[in-house]
Amino acid sequence: MSLQRVITDDRDLQIAPLFAQRIDEDVVPKGRLAENPMPAGVAAGIVRSRLLLDGRAALNLATFCTTAAEPELERIYAETASINLMNREEYPASSLIEQECINALANLWHDDDGSFVGCSTSGSSEAAMLAGLAMLRRWRERGGAGRPNMVFGTHVHVCWPKFCNFWDVEARMVPLAPGRTTLDPLLTADAVDENTIGVVAVLGSTQDGRYDPVADIAAALDGVAAGRGIDVPLHVDAASGGFVAPFLDVDFAWDFALPRVVSINASGHKFGLVYPGAGWCLWRDPEYLPASLIFDCNVLGGHHPTFTLNFSRPASGVIAQYYQFLRNGLAGYQLIAQRCQEVARQVAAGIRAIAPYDVLADGEDLPVVAFRLRDPEEVGFTVYHLSEALKGDGWHVPAYSLPPDLEHVDVIRVVCRQGFTLDLAERFLESLLKHTERLTSHPFPLPEVATALTFQD
Ligand SMILES: *Cc1c(COP(=O)(O)O)cnc(C)c1O
């Protein structure tokens, strides 16, 4: 008797072993939906096998976003996936949780008089749009005329030039300089005028993790107010630093403790320790969030003031944030941040011990390590070759070039996040050493590899 059996009946898909399926174009047509349903297990199997082609999140040293979590957090996401934060009437508990997160952040960021307002967002980019809009509207309502401008360093995240582009605001960029990768307070003061809607300082540059000297920038703007009578608000983009500085750099003044700081954004999905899709924006006082921007959303019968770009959006990031606040408390966040910084120091020390590299950032502010080749001509390879080579061992590490005012230095960046353990860091350094030796002793010139102008995440 033959063991072969031809599956002729569609129903057999229900019982055939998953790997007996022939997953071809008939099952997964290209560019259109399939005619018929398929069993849930088969569909999920196809999706999962497709996703195998993605990189492994934990070995992605490029991103600032959370890639590791305890199983309880994963369950919170699964259990809350259907909640729409916009339906505040239907989900009052979720709305309250959002407010509790805002209250906790206001406390963490020293808004001590309780007059703050805030909202959750899908990330720091949406928060930047909202904070920028608030500054733009306030400037206009106070009689601003002509073309508005916003002042920031060339190292800011792309979300700020994007804000300026979308809302037709002049992006007035203050140059960095060799040896100075942060915003210079005096140059900032020189750049502002009566059309400046605000200045943005960055707490944790994506390039090298450094903090802009926020207190000095605030003082320089105080000087402008006293001397030239121009009162310019300061926003702090604390996408990463908002969840790091309060735990590692308690004496560093950057938040609402500085009267000039009117608003702050942070990404919950970076060092806030939740998965992508969560951000925050807070204003020191309703005065800085013009009422004319607030919409009263009348959903399912209730009236709720909102300031968002989206209408419907998931509540899971907000609920996950609340879970992490409960789970970690101040001490938990501090321990995790300290661990990340310890790993960054170890990685920086390991890289310093490998001959051709110079370390540009060693985790002093954000737990980020950035390094360059001291002399690419001499070694005969670039950081782009190195980045390609490391991929062979599963590591995803971006190489990119710093802003032009830093002479187009090509660097590699390693973000030390929760889940990048000392043990994994050791393996990474082994891999780095191995590839450095191979590339250095390569017998013939290496082919060019694509370079990236800037990398932002
Ligand atoms: C990541 C980042 C952003 C953008 O944040 P998203 O949450 O990814 O939208 C903005 N600014 C800085 C400094 C960042 O690090």
The ligand as a Gaussian input file, in Angstrom:
#p B3LYP/6-31G(d) Opt

LIG

0 1
 C       14.091000      58.806000      19.971000
 C       14.149000      60.267000      20.057000
 C       13.133000      61.041000      19.521000
 C       11.961000      60.442000      18.776000
 O       11.273000      59.642000      19.658000
 P       10.197000      58.555000      19.214000
 O        9.644000      58.173000      20.539000
 O       10.963000      57.480000      18.552000
 O        9.210000      59.203000      18.316000
 C       13.200000      62.417000      19.669000
 N       14.230000      62.980000      20.307000
 C       15.243000      62.263000      20.839000
 C       16.353000      62.964000      21.558000
 C       15.245000      60.878000      20.733000
 O       16.226000      60.160000      21.274000

